[in-house]
Amino acid sequence: MNSSISVQYNCTLEDLRKKARENFKQFKFLKALELFEEILKNNQHSPEDQQSASTWYISFSKRELENLNELTKALYKNSTLTYLNLKDIYLGSEGVKTLVDALCKNNTLKILSLRNNNIGSREGKALAYALCKNSTLTSLNLWLNNLGSEGGKALADALCKNNTLKTLNLGGKALADALCKNSTLTSLNLYWNKLGSEGGKALAYALCKNSTLTSLNLWFNNLGSIGGKALAAALCKNSTLKELNLRYNNLGSEGGKALADALCKNSALTSLNLTLNELESEGGKALADALCKNFTLKELDLGNNKLGSEVGKALADVLCKNSTLTSLNLENNNLGSKGGKTLADVLCKNSTLSSLNLNSNELGFEGGKAFADTFCKNFTLISLNLYKNNIESKGGKALVDALCKNYTLKELDLGNNNLRSEVGKALADALGKNSTLTSLNIGYNNLGSEGWKALVDALCKNSTLTSLNLTSNKLGEKH
């Protein structure tokens, strides 16, 4: 192709793009889709063109809802559209009905978000009907809607007949019954649905029957110890669930002990989130003991559970024996300097943990110095969070000096530790020698102008750091 023809060809392509964008902005969706189709026929189309044709984020105001008819025309056309996000639009019953009619005939759309659309039980039933007819949709988001028990039950019944949907984000106890029969759903998000202990028990029963679900999010559902125990019992029988999020469910120490027993028997779960569950020392100790027998769990989140230093020591013992855990979150658990030092010592021997969060644990400068020794001996840890631990200058200087000898750590959070200018200057020296750290938070540390100047000079020599947080460091002041 000669240059003049090529230029003309590119001009035509750019004109098509401009017209497609203009039509889309004017809610002329069918015309926009036809123009995108024409663009994709051009062998010089870009990946951005492909995304524009297949992925649509649409926002209407209430007075613009009449444009929904134009959108459904595009859905009837069955061509390039695979992702449609209609969140926060408040479609209403007529809008949902119009959309449902199109979904029954569309065979290209794979992902649909109707989050926060004030969809009631009647509209939920209509969507359930569409799921029985549609054979291509794999992901549906109905979070923050008012489906009610009737809408939930209708959707649950639809799941028994639909064999393509893999991800569903909504709520309702009726779903538990459907899970007993459904054989395709792999991910279920029930975040913030007030299921309570009865909902927890219903889902536990479903987990005993279901063999396809691999990810379950039950964050903030007030399951309590009764719901927690029921789910723990189910985990002893279920062999497919890999990710379970039980964050903020008031499980208590009894729920923690039940889950600990389940971990001794379950060999499928790889990720467990138990943040904010009032596990306390008793529940935490039981979980630590269980980890000595479990060899499949890779990620464990125990943040904000009032575990105390004794559980810190028990978890250190775990890290001596367990060779599968790669990520551990112990944020805000009052581990103290003793718990911190014990964990730091054992990390000199552990060769599997790659991420550790010890945010807000009052480790003190002794804990900081202990982790400095870890930096010199551990070569698997890539992320360490020591935010707000009162490490001070003495512990901070030991840590940054050790960075000169560590060649694996990529992310380090030393924010809010009262490190001051002396540590800022030592850190500058370390950054001149360290070639692996990519993210560093040293905000809220009173580094002052001297520490700041040293860091600026060091950054001219460092070629690996891509993220640096210096928030609230009194950079214009001397100390």
N, C-alpha and C positions, 0 to 999 in steps of 0.2 A: 504494500500500500504506500503510495507516495505521500509526501509530507502535507500537501494541500488537502488531500482527501482525509488524512488522519485528523487534521485540525478541524475540518468540517464535521467529522464523525464525533469528535469530543465535544464540539459546540452543541451538537444535537443532543448528546447524552446529558450535558449540563442543563440544557433547556428542559429536558424531560424531568430531571431531578427538581428543578425549580418549580415547574408546574405541579408535580406530585406533592411537594411540600405545601404549596399554596392551597391546593384542593383539600389537603388533610386539615390545614388550619381553619378552613372554611366549613369543615365537617362534611365535605363532599367525598365520603369515604369510598364509594364505589368507583368514582372517577379516579381517585388517588390510587386505588388498588390496580386499576387497569393500566395506569401510567407506570406503576412499579413493575408490573408484569412486562411491560414493553422494555423497561430499563434492563431487566434481568435477561432478556433475549440478546442484549448487546454483549458480546464476548469481552468487552472492556469494563464491565460493571465491577464494582468494588465490594469487599466484605460489608462495608457500611450500607451499600445499596441493598444487599441481601437482608441485613438486619431491619432496615426501614420497611421492607416489604413483608417481613414475617413477624415483627415484634411491635405491637402498638400499645402505648399508654394514652388513655383517653380520659378527659375530664370535662363533664358537662355541669352547668348550673341548672337549677330546676327549670328555668325558663327555656333552656336549650335542649330539653329532653326529646323534643320532636325530631331531633337529629338522629335519635336512636334507630329510626326506621331506615335511614341511609346506611347506618352501620350494619344492620341485619341484611341489607342487600349485598353488602360485601361478604358477609358470612355465607349467604346462599350461593355465592359464586364459586366457592370451593377451590381456591387456587394456592396462594402463598402464605396466608396468615396462619401462624401456629401459636402465637402468644398474644393474649388480650388481657389488659389490666383495666378494670372498670371500678376500682376501689373509690369509696367516699363520694359516690354519685347520687345515692338515694333514688334508685330506679323506680320504686313503686310497683304496684301489682301489674299495671299495664306494661311497664317497661320490661319487667321480668317475663311476662307472657310473650311479648314480642321476641325477646332473646331466646326463650325456650323453644319457640317454633323454629328458629334458625338453627339451634343446636341439634334438633332432631334430624336435620337434613345435611348439616355440615360434616365433612369427613377429613378436615385438615387441622382444625384447632386442637392443640395438645394441652395448653396451659391457660386457665381462666381464673382471674381473681375478681370476686364480687365482695370483697371485704368491706364492711361498714356501709351497707346499702339499705339498712332498715327493712331487710327481707323478713317477712312474717311467715307463719305456718302455712298459709295458702300458697305463697310463692315458693316455699320450701317443697311443698308437694309437687308443684309444677316442675321444679328443677329435678326432683326425684324421677318424675316421668321421663324427662329428657335423658337422664343417665341410663334409663332402661333402653332407650333408642340409640343413643350415641355410642360409637365404638372406637373413637380415636382419642377422646379426652383422657389424659393421664394424671393431671393435677388440677384440683379445684379448691379454692380458698373462699370459705364462707365465714371467716372469723368476724366477730363483732356484728352479728345479726340477731334478730329476735325470732328464731325458727320455732321455738316452743317445742313441747313434747310431740305434737302431731307432725310438725315439719321434720323434726329429728327422726321420728319413727319411719316416716315415708322415705327419707334418705337412707336409713338403715336397711329398709326392705329393698331399696334399689341396689344397694351394695351386694345383696345376695344374687342379683341377676347380672350386674355389670362385671365384666371380666377384663377391663382395661385400666380403670382408675388405680393409680399407685400411690398418690399423695392426696390426703384430704385434711383440711384444716377447718375445724368447727367445734362443736360441743354437743353434749347430750348423752344421757345414759342408754337410750335406745340403741346407740351405736354398738354397745357391748354385745348385744344379741346378734347384730349383723356380722360382727367379727368372727363369730363362731362358724359362720357359713361362708364368708367371703374368702376367696383364695388368690386374690391379686394385690390387695392393698399392702404396701410395704412401709408406709410412713403415715403416722397419725398425730396431729397436733391438737391437743385439747387444753391449751394454755388458758388459765383464768376463766374457768367455767363453773366454779362452785359445785363440783360434783359431790363433795362430801364423802363420808365413809361408805355410804350405800353405793355411790357411783364407783368408788374404788373397788368394792367387792364385786360389782357387776363386771368391771373390766378385768379383774383378776380371774374370774370364771372364764371370760372370753380368751384370755391368754393361755389357759389350759387347753383350749380347743383349737385355737388358731395356730397355723404353722407357716404363715408368710410374713407377718408383721416383723420388721427389723428395727424400727425406730418409733418410740412413744414418748411424747412430751406431755407431762401432767403438772407442769409448773403452776403453782398457786391455785390449788383446788381444795384446800382444807380437808385433805384425806384423813388426817389424824392417825393415831397409832393403830386403830382398827383397820382402816383402809390400807395402811402401810403393811400390816401383818398379812392381810389377804394377798396383796401383790407379792410379798416375799414368798408366801407359800406357792403362788403360781410360778414364780421363777424357778422353783425346785423342779417343776415339770416341763416348763417351756424350754425349747432348745433352739429357737430361731431369733428371739429378740436380742439385738446387739447394743442398742442405745436406749437408755431410760433416764428421763429427766424428772426428778421428784422434788425439785427446788421449792422451798417455801410451802411446806405442807403440814407443818406441826406434827411430824412423826414421833418426836420424843425419843427417849432412850429405849423404850420398848420396841418401837418401830425399827430403830437402828439395830437392835440385837436380832430381831427377826430377819432383817436384810443380811446381817452378818452370817446367819445360819444358811441363808439362801446362797450366798457367795461360796460357801464351802461345797455346795452341791451343783451349782450352775456352771456350765462350761461354755456358754455362748456369749454372755454379756461382755462387751469390751469398753463401754462407757457408762458411768453412773454419776449423776449429779444429785447431791444431798445437801446443798447449801441451805442455810437458814431453816434448820429443822429441830433445833433444841436437842441435839443428840447428847450433849454434855459428855462427861468423862466416861460414864458407863457404856453408852452407845458407841462412843469413839473407840474405846478399848476393845470391844467385841468385834468391831469392823477391822481393827488392826490385826487382831488374832486371826480373823478369817482370811486376810490377805496373805498370810503365810501358807495357806492351803490352796488359794486360788491362783491359777496360772493362765487366765485368759483376759482379765480386766486390764485395760491399758490406760484409761483415763478415769480419775476419781476426784470429785469436787466435794470437799468437806468444809468449805468456808463458812464462817459465822455460826459456829456450833458450840462455843464455850467448852472446847475440848481440854484445855489446860496442859501443863508441862508433862504430866505423866503419859498422856496420850501421844505427845510429841516423842517421848522416849520409846513408846511402843511402836510407833510408826517408823522410827529409826531402825528398830530391830527388824521390821518388815523389809526395809530396803536392803538389809544384809542378806535376806533369804529370797525375796521375790525378784524375779528376773524378767517380768513382763510389763510392769507398770512404767509408763513413759511420761505421764503428766499427773501432777498432784497439786491441788489447791487447798491450802490451809490458812487462807486469809482470815485475820481477825479472830484468833482462837486462844489468845493469851498464853502462848507457848513459853514466853519468857526467855531469858538468856540460857537457862539450863536446857530447855527443849530445843532451842535454836542451835546450841553448841553440839548437842547429841546428833541432830540431823546433819549438821555440817561435817562432823567427824565421819559419819557413815557414808557420806557422798564421796569421800576419798576412796572408798572401796566399790561403791555401786557403779555399774557400767551400762545401765539401761535408762534411768530417768533423764529426760531431756528438758522438762519444764517444771519449775517449782515456784509457787506463789506463796510468799510468807508476809504479805502486806499486813501491817498493823498487828504485830505480835510482841512488841516490847523486847526485841532481841538485845538491845543495848550495844555498847561498844565491844563487849566481850563476844557477842554473837557475830558482830561484824568482822572481828579479827579471826574468828573460827572459819568463816566463809572465805576469808582471804587465803587461808591455808588450803581450803577446798579448791580454789581457783588454780592452785599450783599442781594439784594432783588429779583432779577430775577432768576427763576429756570427752564427756558425753552431754553434759548440761549445756543447752543452748539458750535457755530463757530463765532468768531469775528475777523475781520481784521482791525487793526488800524495802518497799515504800513505807514511810512512817514507822520506823523502828528505833528511833532515838540512838542511832549508831554514832553520831557526833564525829568530831574531827579525828580522834584517835582510831576508831574503827574504820572510818571512811578512808583515811590515808592508807591503812593496811590493805583495804580492798582494792583501791586503784593502783597501788604498787604491784599487787598480784596480777593485775590485768596485763602487765608487761610479759608475764610468763604463760598466760592462758591463750590458746589458739582455737578454741571451739565456741565460746560464749558469743551469741549474736545480739541478745536483748538483755539489757540490764536497767532496772528501775531503782534508783537511789533517792527518789524524791522525798522531800519533807523529813530530812534526817539531821538538820543543823550541822552540815559539813563545814561551812565557812570557807574563807579564801585560801587557807592553807591546802585544803583538799582540792580546790579548784586548780591550783598550780600543779599539784601532784598528778591530777587527772590529765592536765594538758600534756605532761611528760609521757604519761601512759598512752594517750591517743597518738602520740608521735611514733610509738613502737608497736602498738596493737594493730593487727591487720584483719581482724574478723568481726569486731563489734559493728553492728549496723544500726542499732537503736539504743539510745541512752536518755533516760529521764533524770535530770538533776534539778528539777524545779523546787522552789521553796527551801533553799539551802543557804541563803545569805552569803553567796559567793563574793559579792562586792566587785568593785571595779578591777581589783588586782587579779582575782580569779578569772574574771571575764576576759581581760586582756590576754592572759596566758592561754586561755582556751581558743581565742580567736587566732593567735599565732599557731597553735597546734593544728587547727582545722585546715590551715594552708598546706600542711604536710600529710594529713590523713586523707586517704582516698576510698575508704570503705563505709564510714558512717553516713547514713542517709536520713536519720531522724534524730533530732536533738531538742529536748524540752528544757528551756531555761526560765520558765515562768517564775515570777516573784523572787528574784535573787538580788535585788538592790544593786543592780549593775553599775549604777552611777555613784555608788558610795564606797568609801574606804573603811576598812576595819582595823 
